[in-house]
């Protein structure tokens, strides 16, 4: 990232705004770098997404989508920055649990999977939250709930799908045990 981003590390709003303007002028800034800038802006504004967007000259939607991209592991963010994968790949992979992301990234790179092919493959491995045998209230804001991404990312597996099989299986087992009792 450019030197101006370094000035923003002190969370000074003026420096952050200047860094944003300079970065907007760069044609090669990656979405991964934008995600880091969005996090810094959010921190600088005490968690106020609207103010962070104003400082950066971004829409609140853009701020939220870049913040969600931060759920991707470092390797995925690096692959986006180095243009090894597309932003759409990163958006889809970021919805997965951290322990799965590296494996999926390796498969995408090895098989040269398209974004659409990855989306279809991931959709086949997700669970439909509407069919959950347990209460899904706690799933609404979960980063593994595709509804969170579907409104912010260009690519998603659809709305209301859980991509965290371990969590799903644990909640399902608890629900089934409760029914047995």
C-alpha positions in Angstrom: 0.0 0.0 0.0 1.1 3.5 -0.5 2.8 5.6 2.1 -0.3 7.6 2.9 -1.9 4.4 4.3 0.9 4.2 6.8 0.0 7.7 7.9 -3.5 6.4 8.6 -2.2 3.9 11.1 -2.4 6.5 13.8 -6.2 6.7 13.1 -6.0 10.4 12.4 -9.2 11.2 10.4 -7.5 13.8 8.2 -4.6 11.5 7.4 -7.1 8.7 6.7 -9.1 10.9 4.3 -5.9 12.0 2.5 -4.8 8.4 2.2 -8.2 7.4 0.8 -8.0 10.2 -1.9 -4.5 9.1 -2.9 -5.5 5.5 -3.0 -8.6 6.3 -5.1 -6.2 7.8 -7.7 -4.2 4.6 -7.8 -5.5 2.2 -10.4 -3.9 -0.8 -8.9 -5.4 -0.8 -5.4 -6.8 -4.1 -4.6 -10.0 -5.0 -2.8 -7.9 -6.6 -0.1 -6.1 -3.3 0.5 -9.5 -1.5 0.5 -10.7 -4.0 3.2 -7.8 -3.0 5.4 -8.5 0.7 4.7 -12.2 0.2 5.6 -11.2 -1.5 8.9 -8.9 1.4 9.8 -11.6 4.0 8.9 -14.1 2.1 11.0 -11.7 2.0 14.0 -10.9 5.7 13.5 -14.6 6.6 13.6 -15.5 4.5 16.7 -17.3 1.9 14.6 -19.5 4.3 12.7 -19.8 2.8 9.2 -21.6 5.9 7.8 -18.8 8.2 9.0 -16.1 5.8 7.8 -17.7 5.8 4.4 -17.9 9.6 4.4 -14.2 9.9 5.3 -13.3 7.5 2.6 -15.7 8.9 0.0 -17.4 5.4 -0.2 -21.0 4.3 0.1 -21.9 2.5 3.4 -22.5 -0.6 1.2 -18.9 -0.5 -0.1 -17.6 -0.1 3.5 -19.6 -3.1 4.7 -18.7 -5.3 1.7 -15.0 -4.6 2.2 -15.3 -5.3 5.9 -16.9 -8.7 5.2 -14.0 -9.5 2.9 -11.8 -9.3 6.0 -13.3 -12.7 7.0 -11.1 -14.2 4.4 -7.8 -15.6 5.6 -4.5 -13.8 4.7 -3.7 -16.2 1.9 -7.1 -15.4 0.2 -6.5 -11.7 0.6 -3.0 -12.0 -0.8 -4.3 -14.1 -3.8 -6.8 -11.3 -4.5 -4.2 -8.6 -4.2 -1.8 -10.5 -6.5 -4.6 -11.2 -8.9 -4.2 -14.9 -8.6 -8.0 -15.1 -8.0 -10.8 -12.7 -8.7 -12.7 -10.7 -6.2 -15.7 -13.0 -6.7 -13.6 -16.0 -5.6 -12.5 -14.1 -2.5 -16.1 -13.0 -1.7 -17.3 -16.6 -1.9 -14.3 -18.1 0.0 -14.6 -15.5 2.8 -18.0 -16.9 3.7 -16.3 -20.2 4.7 -14.9 -21.2 8.1 -11.3 -20.2 8.4 -10.0 -23.8 8.6 -11.6 -24.5 5.1 -10.6 -21.4 3.2 -7.0 -22.5 2.5 -8.1 -25.8 1.0 -10.7 -24.2 -1.2 -8.3 -21.5 -2.3 -5.7 -24.2 -3.3 -8.4 -26.1 -5.3 -9.6 -22.9 -7.0 -6.0 -22.1 -8.1 -5.1 -25.7 -9.1 -8.3 -26.3 -11.0 -8.6 -22.8 -12.4 -12.2 -22.7 -11.2 -14.4 -19.9 -12.5 -16.3 -17.9 -9.9 -19.6 -19.4 -11.1 -18.2 -22.9 -10.8 -17.0 -22.2 -7.3 -20.4 -20.6 -6.4 -22.2 -23.7 -7.6 -19.9 -26.1 -5.8 -20.2 -24.2 -2.5 -23.9 -24.0 -2.8 -24.1 -27.8 -3.0 -22.2 -28.0 0.3 -24.2 -25.5 2.3 -27.2 -26.1 4.4 -30.6 -24.4 4.0 -31.3 -22.4 7.2 -35.0 -22.6 6.5 -34.8 -26.3 7.0 -32.8 -26.2 10.2 -34.1 -28.4 13.0 -32.9 -25.8 15.5 -33.7 -22.1 16.1 -31.7 -19.9 13.7 -31.9 -16.6 15.5 -28.2 -16.7 16.3 -27.4 -17.3 12.7 -28.8 -14.0 11.3 -25.5 -12.0 11.7 -23.1 -14.9 11.3 -20.5 -14.4 8.6 -21.2 -18.0 7.5 -24.8 -17.1 6.7 -25.0 -16.4 3.0 -27.7 -13.8 3.6 -25.1 -11.5 5.1 -23.0 -11.7 1.9 -25.8 -11.9 -0.7 -26.9 -8.3 -0.1 -23.3 -6.9 -0.2 -21.3 -9.1 -2.5 -21.8 -9.6 -6.2 -21.3 -13.3 -5.8 -23.0 -15.5 -3.2 -24.4 -19.0 -2.9 -27.9 -17.4 -2.4 -29.7 -16.2 0.7 -30.2 -18.2 3.9 -27.5 -20.8 3.5 -25.0 -21.9 6.2 -21.5 -22.6 5.1 -20.2 -23.8 8.5 -20.9 -27.5 8.5 -19.3 -28.0 11.9 -21.5 -25.4 13.6 -24.6 -26.7 11.8 -23.9 -30.3 12.9 -23.3 -29.2 16.5 -26.6 -27.2 16.7 -28.4 -30.1 14.9 -27.1 -32.6 17.4 -28.2 -30.4 20.4 -31.7 -30.0 18.9 -32.1 -33.7 18.2 -30.9 -34.6 21.8 -33.4 -32.1 23.2 -36.2 -33.7 21.1 -35.2 -37.2 22.4 -35.5 -36.0 26.0 
